């Protein structure tokens, strides 16, 4: 009986954490358009380093400053999508090409 209750408690905890993460992501605008996500990222990158520095000072740690990332997520996303679609569109012809090369190689080995 106790093991069943423990399993239910573990599942409820995991489901609660996952649901909470999805809710926070939706509430902050991460699940919106690309421009909304980029705005949230800029807001987050502006807020996190001071918080980390505050905790580092509290514990007496020396943490190097975070590098400045100044690029557009939308452009990076579009580049990734373009490369993926390009690879998928050339896959049938490349498959035929590589298959023909393989058959030639096998025929030469059999001779």
SULUR-V709847 format. One record per pair of residues at least 12 apart in sequence whose C-alpha atoms are under 8 Angstrom apart, sorted by the first residue. I is the first residue (numbers start at 1). J is the second residue. D is the distance in whole Angstrom. If there is no record, write none. Layout:
((I,J,D) (I,J,D))
//
This chain:
((28,40,7) (34,73,8) (34,74,6) (35,74,7) (38,72,8) (38,73,6) (38,74,8) (49,65,8) (49,66,7))
//
